[in-house]
């Protein structure tokens, strides 16, 4: 969980390196977070858009896109 929050803290850092462990733990916890957000959306009966996604998942994806891009760039620096 600490890797997930570490990536969120460095959301706009595009230089440096990201270890493999940090990358995969972020992906794992991001998947779990999407499941939790979707379950909350189901419980609250939030509407579904035309792609069969809940609005809550779309909002989460918009929030998480910049930290994810930063993580990908840092990971690619580590891979060369």
OpenMM code with the backbone's topology and positions (N, CA, C; nanometers):
from openmm import Vec3, app, unit

residues = "UNK UNK UNK UNK UNK UNK UNK UNK UNK UNK UNK UNK UNK UNK UNK UNK UNK UNK UNK UNK UNK UNK UNK UNK UNK UNK UNK UNK UNK UNK UNK UNK UNK UNK UNK UNK UNK UNK UNK UNK UNK UNK UNK UNK UNK UNK UNK UNK UNK UNK UNK UNK UNK UNK UNK UNK UNK UNK UNK UNK UNK UNK UNK UNK UNK UNK UNK UNK UNK UNK UNK UNK UNK UNK UNK UNK UNK UNK UNK UNK".split()
positions = [
    Vec3(0.0821, -0.1193, 0.0000),
    Vec3(0.0000, 0.0000, 0.0000),
    Vec3(0.0866, 0.1258, 0.0000),
    Vec3(0.2059, 0.1159, 0.0601),
    Vec3(0.2925, 0.2335, 0.0648),
    Vec3(0.3373, 0.2748, -0.0746),
    Vec3(0.3511, 0.1788, -0.1674),
    Vec3(0.3913, 0.2125, -0.3037),
    Vec3(0.2797, 0.2875, -0.3762),
    Vec3(0.1558, 0.2521, -0.3487),
    Vec3(0.0412, 0.3202, -0.4097),
    Vec3(0.0409, 0.4673, -0.3701),
    Vec3(0.0570, 0.4930, -0.2413),
    Vec3(0.0569, 0.6311, -0.1941),
    Vec3(0.1835, 0.7058, -0.2351),
    Vec3(0.2953, 0.6337, -0.2481),
    Vec3(0.4187, 0.6979, -0.2949),
    Vec3(0.4027, 0.7481, -0.4378),
    Vec3(0.3369, 0.6701, -0.5215),
    Vec3(0.3122, 0.7126, -0.6597),
    Vec3(0.2172, 0.8315, -0.6617),
    Vec3(0.1161, 0.8308, -0.5777),
    Vec3(0.0225, 0.9425, -0.5735),
    Vec3(0.0904, 1.0703, -0.5251),
    Vec3(0.1866, 1.0584, -0.4326),
    Vec3(0.2600, 1.1762, -0.3869),
    Vec3(0.3500, 1.2331, -0.4947),
    Vec3(0.4039, 1.1456, -0.5815),
    Vec3(0.4921, 1.1892, -0.6891),
    Vec3(0.4154, 1.1979, -0.8210),
    Vec3(0.2929, 1.2477, -0.8179),
    Vec3(0.2059, 1.2426, -0.9348),
    Vec3(0.2567, 1.3228, -1.0536),
    Vec3(0.3352, 1.4279, -1.0307),
    Vec3(0.3826, 1.5103, -1.1412),
    Vec3(0.5335, 1.5016, -1.1585),
    Vec3(0.5948, 1.3967, -1.1055),
    Vec3(0.7392, 1.3780, -1.1195),
    Vec3(0.7626, 1.2859, -1.2388),
    Vec3(0.8245, 1.3411, -1.3420),
    Vec3(0.8473, 1.2627, -1.4635),
    Vec3(0.9948, 1.2280, -1.4827),
    Vec3(1.0792, 1.2643, -1.3870),
    Vec3(1.2196, 1.2251, -1.3966),
    Vec3(1.2516, 1.1305, -1.2813),
    Vec3(1.3630, 1.0634, -1.2928),
    Vec3(1.3977, 0.9651, -1.1924),
    Vec3(1.3606, 0.8259, -1.2391),
    Vec3(1.3620, 0.7338, -1.1458),
    Vec3(1.3357, 0.5943, -1.1798),
    Vec3(1.2317, 0.5345, -1.0851),
    Vec3(1.1633, 0.4363, -1.1355),
    Vec3(1.0638, 0.3648, -1.0569),
    Vec3(1.0975, 0.2159, -1.0614),
    Vec3(1.1092, 0.1562, -0.9465),
    Vec3(1.1430, 0.0142, -0.9414),
    Vec3(1.0270, -0.0718, -0.9895),
    Vec3(1.0587, -0.1924, -1.0297),
    Vec3(0.9576, -0.2860, -1.0779),
    Vec3(0.8539, -0.3138, -0.9700),
    Vec3(0.9016, -0.3275, -0.8461),
    Vec3(0.8127, -0.3565, -0.7340),
    Vec3(0.7112, -0.2430, -0.7146),
    Vec3(0.7595, -0.1199, -0.7214),
    Vec3(0.6703, -0.0048, -0.7073),
    Vec3(0.5663, -0.0041, -0.8180),
    Vec3(0.6061, -0.0317, -0.9414),
    Vec3(0.5146, -0.0322, -1.0558),
    Vec3(0.4047, -0.1365, -1.0385),
    Vec3(0.4434, -0.2603, -1.0084),
    Vec3(0.3445, -0.3672, -1.0026),
    Vec3(0.2542, -0.3589, -0.8795),
    Vec3(0.3088, -0.3104, -0.7674),
    Vec3(0.2219, -0.2906, -0.6519),
    Vec3(0.1207, -0.1796, -0.6780),
    Vec3(0.1614, -0.0749, -0.7482),
    Vec3(0.0663, 0.0301, -0.7833),
    Vec3(-0.0432, -0.0254, -0.8745),
    Vec3(-0.0045, -0.1047, -0.9738),
    Vec3(-0.1040, -0.1631, -1.0646),
    Vec3(-0.2003, -0.2532, -0.9870),
    Vec3(-0.1483, -0.3344, -0.8954),
    Vec3(-0.2330, -0.4230, -0.8157),
    Vec3(-0.3318, -0.3443, -0.7306),
    Vec3(-0.2823, -0.2448, -0.6557),
    Vec3(-0.3715, -0.1685, -0.5695),
    Vec3(-0.4655, -0.0788, -0.6498),
    Vec3(-0.4235, -0.0380, -0.7684),
    Vec3(-0.5119, 0.0390, -0.8551),
    Vec3(-0.6292, -0.0485, -0.9010),
    Vec3(-0.6008, -0.1728, -0.9355),
    Vec3(-0.7063, -0.2660, -0.9738),
    Vec3(-0.8036, -0.2892, -0.8585),
    Vec3(-0.7504, -0.3080, -0.7393),
    Vec3(-0.8347, -0.3269, -0.6215),
    Vec3(-0.9188, -0.2015, -0.5952),
    Vec3(-0.8585, -0.0843, -0.6110),
    Vec3(-0.9316, 0.0414, -0.5895),
    Vec3(-1.0446, 0.0560, -0.6908),
    Vec3(-1.0202, 0.0177, -0.8157),
    Vec3(-1.1261, 0.0243, -0.9170),
    Vec3(-1.2414, -0.0681, -0.8798),
    Vec3(-1.2101, -0.1875, -0.8312),
    Vec3(-1.3158, -0.2794, -0.7882),
    Vec3(-1.3968, -0.2204, -0.6726),
    Vec3(-1.3283, -0.1606, -0.5766),
    Vec3(-1.3971, -0.1003, -0.4624),
    Vec3(-1.4851, 0.0163, -0.5068),
    Vec3(-1.4313, 0.1012, -0.5937),
    Vec3(-1.5092, 0.2159, -0.6435),
    Vec3(-1.6310, 0.1664, -0.7217),
    Vec3(-1.6155, 0.0603, -0.8000),
    Vec3(-1.7280, 0.0063, -0.8761),
    Vec3(-1.8329, -0.0543, -0.7826),
    Vec3(-1.7904, -0.1239, -0.6789),
    Vec3(-1.8862, -0.1805, -0.5825),
    Vec3(-1.9622, -0.0693, -0.5116),
    Vec3(-1.8919, 0.0381, -0.4754),
    Vec3(-1.9595, 0.1529, -0.4135),
    Vec3(-2.0602, 0.2137, -0.5116),
    Vec3(-2.0223, 0.2211, -0.6391),
    Vec3(-2.1142, 0.2715, -0.7408),
    Vec3(-2.2374, 0.1840, -0.7568),
    Vec3(-2.2182, 0.0526, -0.7447),
    Vec3(-2.3318, -0.0400, -0.7528),
    Vec3(-2.4235, -0.0207, -0.6331),
    Vec3(-2.3646, -0.0078, -0.5139),
    Vec3(-2.4445, 0.0098, -0.3926),
    Vec3(-2.5240, 0.1397, -0.3985),
    Vec3(-2.4592, 0.2465, -0.4492),
    Vec3(-2.5273, 0.3765, -0.4583),
    Vec3(-2.6162, 0.3891, -0.5815),
    Vec3(-2.6157, 0.2848, -0.6646),
    Vec3(-2.6955, 0.2799, -0.7876),
    Vec3(-2.6649, 0.3989, -0.8793),
    Vec3(-2.5362, 0.4235, -0.8990),
    Vec3(-2.4942, 0.5298, -0.9890),
    Vec3(-2.5178, 0.4868, -1.1329),
    Vec3(-2.5434, 0.5821, -1.2215),
    Vec3(-2.5748, 0.5456, -1.3607),
    Vec3(-2.4547, 0.4850, -1.4338),
    Vec3(-2.4856, 0.4119, -1.5405),
    Vec3(-2.3851, 0.3481, -1.6245),
    Vec3(-2.3804, 0.4253, -1.7555),
    Vec3(-2.2580, 0.4547, -1.8046),
    Vec3(-2.2474, 0.5254, -1.9317),
    Vec3(-2.2552, 0.4253, -2.0471),
    Vec3(-2.2359, 0.4726, -2.1678),
    Vec3(-2.2580, 0.3889, -2.2863),
    Vec3(-2.1555, 0.2773, -2.3030),
    Vec3(-2.0450, 0.2804, -2.2272),
    Vec3(-1.9434, 0.1756, -2.2369),
    Vec3(-1.9579, 0.0743, -2.1248),
    Vec3(-2.0667, 0.0746, -2.0555),
    Vec3(-2.0952, -0.0157, -1.9430),
    Vec3(-2.0027, 0.0059, -1.8242),
    Vec3(-1.9558, 0.1271, -1.8054),
    Vec3(-1.8782, 0.1637, -1.6870),
    Vec3(-1.9638, 0.2525, -1.5983),
    Vec3(-1.9428, 0.2412, -1.4714),
    Vec3(-2.0101, 0.3310, -1.3786),
    Vec3(-1.9420, 0.4667, -1.3836),
    Vec3(-2.0174, 0.5703, -1.3595),
    Vec3(-1.9639, 0.7057, -1.3584),
    Vec3(-1.8545, 0.7184, -1.2518),
    Vec3(-1.8692, 0.6492, -1.1401),
    Vec3(-1.7695, 0.6569, -1.0338),
    Vec3(-1.6337, 0.6039, -1.0806),
    Vec3(-1.6317, 0.4993, -1.1616),
    Vec3(-1.5067, 0.4448, -1.2141),
    Vec3(-1.4443, 0.5427, -1.3129),
    Vec3(-1.5265, 0.6079, -1.3935),
    Vec3(-1.4749, 0.7091, -1.4861),
    Vec3(-1.4104, 0.8246, -1.4119),
    Vec3(-1.4721, 0.8696, -1.3047),
    Vec3(-1.4155, 0.9796, -1.2255),
    Vec3(-1.2834, 0.9359, -1.1628),
    Vec3(-1.2779, 0.8141, -1.1095),
    Vec3(-1.1532, 0.7626, -1.0520),
    Vec3(-1.0436, 0.7557, -1.1580),
    Vec3(-1.0778, 0.7095, -1.2775),
    Vec3(-0.9786, 0.6989, -1.3846),
    Vec3(-0.9244, 0.8352, -1.4260),
    Vec3(-1.0082, 0.9356, -1.4285),
    Vec3(-0.9615, 1.0707, -1.4615),
    Vec3(-0.8663, 1.1218, -1.3537),
    Vec3(-0.8958, 1.0930, -1.2285),
    Vec3(-0.8103, 1.1381, -1.1181),
    Vec3(-0.6745, 1.0666, -1.1207),
    Vec3(-0.6717, 0.9405, -1.1580),
    Vec3(-0.5511, 0.8596, -1.1466),
    Vec3(-0.4639, 0.8621, -1.2721),
    Vec3(-0.5082, 0.9248, -1.3795),
    Vec3(-0.4346, 0.9182, -1.5058),
    Vec3(-0.2983, 0.9881, -1.4978),
    Vec3(-0.2871, 1.1033, -1.4345),
    Vec3(-0.1591, 1.1739, -1.4271),
    Vec3(-0.0565, 1.0984, -1.3425),
    Vec3(-0.0919, 1.0468, -1.2234),
    Vec3(0.0058, 0.9649, -1.1509),
    Vec3(0.0483, 0.8401, -1.2282),
    Vec3(-0.0438, 0.7808, -1.3030),
    Vec3(-0.0111, 0.6622, -1.3802),
    Vec3(0.0863, 0.6948, -1.4933),
    Vec3(0.0662, 0.8063, -1.5611),
    Vec3(0.1586, 0.8471, -1.6674),
    Vec3(0.2971, 0.8749, -1.6095),
    Vec3(0.3018, 0.9443, -1.4957),
    Vec3(0.4297, 0.9697, -1.4305),
    Vec3(0.5009, 0.8407, -1.3927),
    Vec3(0.4244, 0.7437, -1.3419),
    Vec3(0.4824, 0.6138, -1.3058),
    Vec3(0.5357, 0.5424, -1.4285),
    Vec3(0.4603, 0.5426, -1.5388),
    Vec3(0.5059, 0.4768, -1.6614),
    Vec3(0.6359, 0.5388, -1.7124),
    Vec3(0.6434, 0.6708, -1.7102),
    Vec3(0.7642, 0.7379, -1.7587),
    Vec3(0.8832, 0.7051, -1.6690),
    Vec3(0.8630, 0.7087, -1.5374),
    Vec3(0.9729, 0.6736, -1.4468),
    Vec3(1.0140, 0.5279, -1.4633),
    Vec3(0.9182, 0.4409, -1.4889),
    Vec3(0.9499, 0.2993, -1.5091),
    Vec3(1.0288, 0.2802, -1.6381),
    Vec3(0.9946, 0.3520, -1.7433),
    Vec3(1.0661, 0.3399, -1.8680),
    Vec3(1.2095, 0.3942, -1.8549),
    Vec3(1.2302, 0.4930, -1.7677),
    Vec3(1.3673, 0.5404, -1.7403),
    Vec3(1.4493, 0.4285, -1.6771),
    Vec3(1.3867, 0.3485, -1.5934),
    Vec3(1.4570, 0.2391, -1.5271),
    Vec3(1.4890, 0.1263, -1.6239),
    Vec3(1.4035, 0.1051, -1.7199),
    Vec3(1.4225, -0.0022, -1.8175),
    Vec3(1.5247, 0.0379, -1.9239),
    Vec3(1.5417, 0.1670, -1.9428),
    Vec3(1.6273, 0.2279, -2.0462),
    Vec3(1.5525, 0.2306, -2.1754),
] * unit.nanometer
topology = app.Topology()
chain = topology.addChain("A")
for resn in residues:
    res = topology.addResidue(resn, chain)
    for name in ("N", "CA", "C"):
        topology.addAtom(name, app.Element.getBySymbol(name[0]), res)
